[in-house]
Amino acid sequence: MCYIALGEYERARDAYTKALEIEPNNKELQEEEMQCRRMIGIEEQYNKAVEDRNVEEQRKMLKILIGVSRNCKNFRVASYMLEVEEGNYAEAQSLLLALRELCPNTDLYYLKANMLYSQGNMEAALSLLQQVLQSDPDHKDSQMLRKVLKRLNGLKEEANAVFKEGNYDEAIKKYMDCLEQPDTPKTFKAVIHTNKATAYIKQENYEKALADLDKAIECNSKYPQAFHKRSEVNIKLKNFDDAIRDMQQAQELDPCKYDLADRIRQIRKEAEQAKKKDYYAILGIAKGADEQEIKKAYRSLALKWHPDRVPDPSEKIKAEKVFKDIAEAYSVLMDKDKRRRYDSGQDIDGNGFGASSGFNPFDTFSSMYGGSEDNDSFGSFTFGGRGKQGSSRKFGGMPFFGGPSFTFNFG
C-alpha cells in the first residue's frame, strides 16, 4: 500500500481496518495489517531512542523504517541529520544525494546548510540559506536556521576578533557565551572548544587547553583539528605517547590536509630527548651559553651542592645526586664534540649515558679547583679533607678515589 511506502503508518492501519471489515478472511490483508502494526512499533522505538539520545538505536530503527518506506522523505532526512550531528559527513553527503529524488532544491540547500553549520563553516551556510530565501522567501526552516546562525556567527566572530587582538581572557569569555547558546550542535561546539583551547595555549595554560580539547573530541570524535591541536598540547606537557596517538589520528581523519609523518618522527625524537637529562636546565643556562657562562654556573652550583658543605645527613644523599648531575652537565657541555652530539639527540658515548660509566664528579671538581688560579676567588674552605691525599671516599654508596684535599680562601 502507498501509505506504507510513504511512512504514513497510522493512515495505513485505518485503511486496513476498513478493508478487513469488508473482507475479514482475507489473509493477504491480515498479513499486511500485521506488518503495518509492526512498523508503528518500530517508529515508536525510534521516537523513544530520540528521547533517550540513543544514537545506535536511532540508526538501527531508521534503517528498518527506510528499508520498508523507501519513499518517506522524513525518515531519510532524519537519518541525514543524525549523521550530521554525529559528524559523519561522508555518510551524510551520501544520504543527501539519495534525497534528490524526494526533495526540491530549496530543501536540499537547507539540508546542506545544516551540514556546513555543523562543520563550523558559517559563511557558506548563510550563503546557501540566502539562496533558498531568494527562491522561496517563506521557507520557514531556512528562516529559523538563518536567524540562529547569524546570532551564533556574531558571537563567534566577536570572540575571534578579540583573540586576534591578543585579548585572550575576553576571547575565552566570548567562546563560553557561544557554548551556552541553546540547541547548539555538538559538532559546532567542538569547533568552539578548540578555539577556546587555542586561547589557553596562547596563555601557556596547557592544562586548561587540554581539558577543552578533550571536550571538543567528546563532542566530535572525527574532528581532525582537535586531535592535531591536542597533540601539540601533549607535547608541551611531555605526554609524548598521547601526542603521537593524537597526531596519527589527525592524519587518519584528514590525510589530504595533514601529512604528519615528519612531525610524528620529530615527536618521537623529542620523546627520546626528554628521557635524557637537561644539562642546560641543570646548570641554569641558555642553550647558547659560552664556555665562560658554563664555568661560572658550574662554580656557583658545585660550591653550593658539594656534599662536604651539607652538614645534615638527611640532605647529603640529595646533595650527592645534584653534585653529580652538575659535574656531568659541565663535563659534557665543555666538550665540543659531546655537546654537539647531545644537542643533536645522539648518545654521547654510544651507550646512552651522559658521561662515561666510571665518571667521578670529584675529579671534575678537582680539575677546576685543585691548586688552580681560580682558588683566589674563594675564601678558606676545605673539601675532601677527611684524610689523606689519595684516600678513598664514597659517593652514592660507591667508593670514589679522589685526589688531594682542596683549600679555598673565603675572604
HELIX and SHEET records of a PDB file:
HELIX    1   1 CYS A    2  ALA A    5  1                                   4    
HELIX    2   2 TYR A    9  ILE A   22  1                                  14    
HELIX    3   3 LYS A   27  ASP A   52  1                                  26    
HELIX    4   4 VAL A   55  VAL A   68  1                                  14    
HELIX    5   5 LYS A   73  GLU A   85  1                                  13    
HELIX    6   6 TYR A   89  ALA A   98  1                                  10    
HELIX    7   7 LEU A   99  GLU A  101  5                                   3    
HELIX    8   8 ASN A  105  SER A  118  1                                  14    
HELIX    9   9 MET A  122  SER A  135  1                                  14    
HELIX   10  10 LYS A  140  LYS A  164  1                                  25    
HELIX   11  11 TYR A  168  LEU A  179  1                                  12    
HELIX   12  12 LYS A  186  LYS A  202  1                                  17    
HELIX   13  13 TYR A  206  CYS A  219  1                                  14    
HELIX   14  14 PRO A  224  LYS A  236  1                                  13    
HELIX   15  15 PHE A  240  LEU A  253  1                                  14    
HELIX   16  16 ALA A  261  LYS A  275  1                                  15    
HELIX   17  17 TYR A  279  LEU A  283  1                                   5    
HELIX   18  18 GLU A  291  TRP A  305  1                                  15    
HELIX   19  19 PRO A  307  ARG A  309  5                                   3    
HELIX   20  20 PRO A  313  LEU A  333  1                                  21    
HELIX   21  21 LYS A  336  ASP A  343  1                                   8    
HELIX   22  22 PRO A  361  TYR A  369  1                                   9    
HELIX   23  23 GLU A  373  SER A  377  5                                   5    
SHEET    1   A 2 PHE A 381  PHE A 383  0                                        
SHEET    2   A 2 PHE A 406  PHE A 408 -1                                        
SHEET    1   B 2 SER A 392  PHE A 395  0                                        
SHEET    2   B 2 MET A 398  PHE A 401 -1                                        
END                                                                             
